[in-house]
């Protein structure tokens, strides 16, 4: 019997303890509350249903219910301090005059000073404007916006629209009145607040134009300087159950914020969406497998093509090294031999000829690389000028004569053009066409020879290069003008060259609005034909009597060795009495033009320190427009030539210098200076 009584006593104690209100605070926290009996809560409320004074003049609303529930959980009653001015409330909180703020949204700036508690409900800010205006979220950045002082939305607006014009007034009704009077374009507030004040103030010319994505989430806050109270409020808010929260919300805001996940329609919709997604995934998976199989095949093909391309490019780099080292080896080797004693005159001339030939070959390789680097990024710029084609063909013949001799094959030029015939064409472009067609023919011809035909008829310049070389396979004919395509990966480097020549020919023929065609038969040879529209004139061969007068030439060149080379060439013009001046940069050239009464000719380098040749030419031409200026530069691309002519140069001579052409050009402009 004693045991039964004991069991009953234990059951009674358990029932009694279960009826007792659960205590969520520690003894230290309870003691702290007893020692702080006058903790203050701010009550700033005139907006139903959040926080407002009811008909009896007593504070009421969602947050009053929440603070009452918190008081019950911690067994404490706060002093409620009413405010009618938000800025004063906020400042008092910062100064510690009140301990808890009700109904305050969290912002980044406020988090510096306050701890925030409670996810009670969420609403969205709306845009209010006049009835006759249409202010949307998209054009909010350009609108003038009015909001109450110290409201959280100010920080949000400044972050989202840094350039927006945002101003403040003390209270909501001040803002709406100013908006109604047309002083501002828009006002932002939670939807319930906007509706309440528009109705309360009986303003008829305002409307809610759009709901924004900015959320209004009011919370309860405690100053960070009061960690004990923060801990107590945090525990109390965490202890508010879902049922307790729902009871408060159903009492005030049920229609606005009833949790969507508790509605049957939501779950039916969600299940339907999930079924559709599952069916879509299964269907998509089947389609994706087919696509993957197809893409895998295409990817493998692309990988094979990429690998081939990489091999070709690697081979191209090897060929560049070979094509540069070969003429450089000849130049350096024969230069060293020239320094040896005991050489005959014939041997010296032979070595010099080899050096010149190799130098020209090196320049051609470099020019080819530069040309290719520009293809696809910019169009070839054409500079039409009068060209004596007979002289140009002679230059080309001299360039390739040694190469043909070394291969023991013939190189013949058949030119049906008079030495007095002058054609209006881009000299640089026509030279590249000749050089690359002949170079390509010599490269693939090991016996027999190469014949170059040039004639003019019906305003067309016809160029044909015929070789007895290896020919072109039918499967390769469509690709021979593509970059690198001529390279055969199984062919030795020595036979390949750079594989760029025909690409350069094609691009220059296209720029000159000409036509390019070819015939080829394996092991019998190839024939390439170019047809270009040109205008022909006749060279004036009448000689003018030399004028017995001194000539002054200004050489503008920063490299001393280049100046000495030009000076040495000019000294060979013994029939002219030349005075040679030297300026080491463009600025000195301008000053020398100012100091000398007459200069007959200026030879202008382009790349120089202090002031480049382009700028110097502009300044000299602006002061002395009759001065003849010849650009002499390593910058010899189409764009460089065009720029030199645009700033005022009469013509452009490239580096390295071609002595005969250089002399002819100097004589031409010296004579024109005295005419």
Secondary structure, DSSP 4 states (H G I P E B T S, - for coil): -HHHHHHHHHHHHHHHHHHSPPP-S-HHHHHHHHH-TT-EEEE---BTTTBEE-TTS-EESHHHHHHHHHHHHHT--PEEEE-S-HHHHHHHHHTTS-SEEEEEE--TTGGGTEEEE-----EEEEEEEETT----STTGGGSEEEEETT-HHHHHHHHH-TT-EEEEESSHHHHHHHHHTTS-SEEEEEHHHHHHHHHHTT--SEEEEEEEEEEE-EEEEEETT-HHHHHHHHHHHHH--HHHHHHHHHHHTHHHH--GGG-HHHHHHHHHHHHHHHHHHHHHHHHHHHHHHHHHHHHHHHHHHHHHHHHHHHHHHHHHHHHHHHHHHHHHHHHHHHTSTT--HHHHHHHHHHHHHHHHHHHHHHHHHHHHHHTTTSPPPP--EEEEHHHHHHHHHHHHHHHHHHHT-EEEEEEE--TTEEEEE-HHHHHHHHHHHHHHHHHT--SSEEEEEEEEETTEEEEEEEE-S----GGGGGGTTSTTTT--TTS-GGGTTTS-HHHHHHHHHHHTT-EEEEEEETTTEEEEEEEEE-EEEE---PPPPPP---EEEEEE-S-HHHHHHHHHHHHT-TTS-EEEEEESSHHHHHHHHHHSS--SEEEE-SS-SSS-HHHHHHHHHHH-TT--EEEEES--SHHHHHHHHHHT-SEEEESS--HHHHHHHHHHHHHHHT-
